[in-house]
């Protein structure tokens, strides 16, 4: 089993919505379709925050200041034919709603990253779509509550 570490970013707009990327991954027996936060694997010699900033720039063309990690999650899944023992470091950042542009760096990324969409916490909580992390609505509520507490 391959050890994998990733940095993901809850990218909030002015309204408190979060940006998700829709992925369509070919698998035996059909496509696996899911929505996920921007981010990806942490490269050798990179810190978690550096990876978060780099991934947002590569995937969305944005330069942001990230805060965190605010949450860490461990999971296991099949990726590119190999089981992954994964640790996700979750950060947050802000941008204006019109700023992100879906880009992708590698040909593989451009093929599986299909669209971006802003989601409210309520939309995520009530959606029947597959969304990662699975507890994203709860994480959004926690971060919004923390941010509001820090304002006052």
Residue pairs with C-beta under 8 A, 6 or more apart in sequence:
1 76
1 82
1 83
1 84
1 85
2 82
2 83
2 84
2 85
3 84
3 85
4 41
4 79
4 84
4 85
4 86
4 87
5 41
5 42
5 48
5 86
5 87
5 89
6 39
6 40
6 41
6 42
6 51
6 86
6 87
6 88
6 89
7 39
7 40
7 42
7 48
7 49
7 51
7 52
7 55
7 69
7 88
7 89
7 91
8 36
8 37
8 38
8 39
8 40
8 52
8 55
8 88
8 89
8 90
8 91
8 133
9 37
9 38
9 39
9 52
9 55
9 56
9 64
9 66
9 90
9 91
9 92
9 93
10 18
10 37
10 70
10 90
10 91
10 92
10 93
10 136
10 139
10 140
10 143
11 18
11 19
11 37
11 38
11 56
11 60
11 62
11 64
11 92
11 93
11 94
11 95
11 100
12 18
12 92
12 93
12 94
12 95
12 143
13 19
13 94
13 95
13 96
13 97
13 118
14 96
14 97
15 97
15 118
15 120
16 120
16 121
16 140
16 144
17 97
17 118
17 119
17 120
18 37
18 118
18 119
18 121
18 124
18 136
18 140
19 37
19 38
19 60
19 100
19 116
19 117
19 118
19 119
20 35
20 36
20 37
20 116
20 117
20 119
20 131
21 35
21 36
21 37
21 38
21 59
21 102
21 113
21 114
21 115
21 116
22 33
22 34
22 35
22 113
22 114
22 115
22 116
22 117
23 32
23 33
23 34
23 35
23 36
23 112
23 113
23 114
24 31
24 32
24 33
24 112
24 114
25 31
25 32
25 33
25 34
25 112
26 32
32 130
33 129
33 130
34 129
34 130
34 131
34 132
35 117
35 119
35 129
35 130
35 131
35 132
36 131
36 132
37 90
37 132
37 133
37 136
38 55
38 56
38 59
38 60
39 51
39 52
39 55
39 56
39 59
39 88
40 51
40 55
40 58
40 59
41 51
42 48
42 51
42 89
43 51
43 54
46 54
48 69
48 89
48 91
49 66
49 68
49 69
49 91
51 89
52 66
52 68
52 89
52 91
52 93
53 63
53 64
53 65
53 66
56 62
56 63
56 64
56 66
56 93
57 63
58 103
58 104
58 105
59 102
59 103
59 104
59 105
59 109
59 113
60 99
60 100
60 101
60 102
60 103
60 116
61 100
61 101
61 103
62 95
62 99
62 100
64 93
64 94
64 95
65 93
66 91
66 92
66 93
67 91
67 92
67 93
68 89
68 90
68 91
68 92
69 89
69 90
69 91
70 90
70 91
70 92
70 139
70 142
70 143
70 146
71 89
71 90
71 139
71 142
72 87
72 88
72 89
72 90
73 87
73 88
73 90
73 133
74 85
74 86
74 87
74 88
75 86
75 88
76 83
76 84
76 85
76 86
77 83
77 84
77 86
78 84
88 133
90 133
90 139
92 143
97 118
100 116
102 113
102 115
102 116
104 110
104 113
119 127
121 137
121 140
121 141
121 144
122 137
124 131
124 136
124 137
124 140
125 137
133 139
